[in-house]
Amino acid sequence: MSTVRMATPARRFQGSGESLIYTVTTTNWGSSPGTVSVKAYSVSSDETLTDVTSTVIPAGSASVTGDVITLPAIKNLTAGTLYLIEVTFTSGSNIFVAAFELLGER
């Protein structure tokens, strides 16, 4: 079973010159997250998703402490571009996808 849910806050803002590390708390979905992967997509005006993971998450991997997933640094955003960040993780026999939007700013 795979479930996609928007993390809180659902939309965040990041400057094009910034490199930021985000966290996702999984308590609302399930505890003790495992097998974590992170993907980044740019969202076009017609809502087409383009995988830009290698550009905006060029290095590192997610880590887990308790119910908190710490993402690798997100950077190299383009001002005016909307991004969808998806964090896939397991909890028990379930697979969850927590997501949030990032709007690139100047």
C-alpha positions as CSV (number, residue, x, y, z in Angstrom):
1,M,0.0,0.0,0.0
2,S,1.4,3.4,-1.0
3,T,-0.1,6.6,0.4
4,V,0.9,10.2,-0.6
5,R,0.4,12.9,1.9
6,M,1.4,16.6,2.0
7,A,3.8,17.4,4.8
8,T,3.3,20.6,6.9
9,P,3.7,23.2,5.7
10,A,2.7,22.0,2.3
11,R,4.5,24.9,0.5
12,R,7.8,26.3,1.5
13,F,10.0,29.0,-0.1
14,Q,13.7,28.9,-0.8
15,G,16.0,31.4,-2.4
16,S,17.9,30.3,-5.5
17,G,21.3,30.9,-3.8
18,E,20.4,29.0,-0.6
19,S,21.3,25.4,0.4
20,L,18.8,24.2,3.0
21,I,18.2,21.0,4.9
22,Y,14.6,20.1,5.7
23,T,13.1,17.5,8.1
24,V,9.9,15.5,7.9
25,T,8.3,14.1,11.0
26,T,6.6,10.8,10.3
27,T,4.5,10.4,13.5
28,N,1.2,11.1,11.7
29,W,1.9,8.4,9.1
30,G,3.8,5.8,11.1
31,S,6.7,5.4,13.5
32,S,10.3,4.2,13.0
33,P,10.6,5.1,9.3
34,G,12.9,2.9,7.3
35,T,14.1,2.6,3.7
36,V,14.0,6.3,2.8
37,S,14.4,7.8,-0.6
38,V,14.0,11.4,-1.7
39,K,13.1,12.7,-5.2
40,A,12.7,16.2,-6.5
41,Y,10.6,17.3,-9.5
42,S,10.1,20.6,-11.2
43,V,6.4,21.3,-11.8
44,S,5.4,22.9,-15.1
45,S,2.5,25.2,-15.7
46,D,0.5,22.2,-17.0
47,E,1.5,20.3,-13.9
48,T,3.9,18.0,-15.7
49,L,6.6,16.6,-13.4
50,T,10.3,16.5,-14.5
51,D,12.8,14.7,-12.3
52,V,15.5,17.2,-11.2
53,T,16.8,15.2,-8.3
54,S,20.4,15.1,-9.5
55,T,20.4,18.9,-9.9
56,V,18.7,20.1,-6.7
57,I,19.9,17.2,-4.4
58,P,23.3,16.6,-5.9
59,A,24.8,14.9,-2.9
60,G,24.0,13.1,0.3
61,S,21.2,10.9,1.5
62,A,18.4,11.1,4.0
63,S,19.0,10.1,7.7
64,V,16.5,8.9,10.3
65,T,16.4,9.7,14.1
66,G,13.3,8.4,15.8
67,D,10.3,9.6,13.7
68,V,12.3,12.4,12.0
69,I,13.7,12.1,8.5
70,T,16.5,14.6,7.8
71,L,16.8,15.3,4.0
72,P,20.1,16.0,2.3
73,A,20.7,19.6,1.4
74,I,18.4,21.0,-1.3
75,K,20.0,23.7,-3.5
76,N,20.4,25.1,-7.1
77,L,16.7,26.1,-7.3
78,T,15.6,28.4,-10.1
79,A,13.7,31.5,-9.1
80,G,10.0,31.3,-10.2
81,T,10.1,27.5,-10.5
82,L,7.8,25.3,-8.4
83,Y,9.3,22.0,-7.1
84,L,7.7,18.9,-5.6
85,I,9.9,17.1,-3.0
86,E,8.7,13.5,-2.3
87,V,10.1,11.5,0.6
88,T,9.2,7.8,0.3
89,F,9.6,5.7,3.4
90,T,8.4,2.5,5.0
91,S,6.7,2.0,8.3
92,G,5.9,-1.6,9.1
93,S,4.6,-3.1,5.9
94,N,3.3,0.2,4.6
95,I,5.0,2.5,2.1
96,F,4.3,6.2,2.5
97,V,5.1,9.2,0.4
98,A,5.3,12.5,2.2
99,A,5.5,15.5,-0.1
100,F,5.9,19.3,0.0
101,E,6.3,22.0,-2.5
102,L,9.2,24.4,-2.7
103,L,8.9,27.6,-4.6
104,G,12.3,28.9,-5.9
105,E,12.7,32.6,-5.1
106,R,15.4,35.2,-6.0
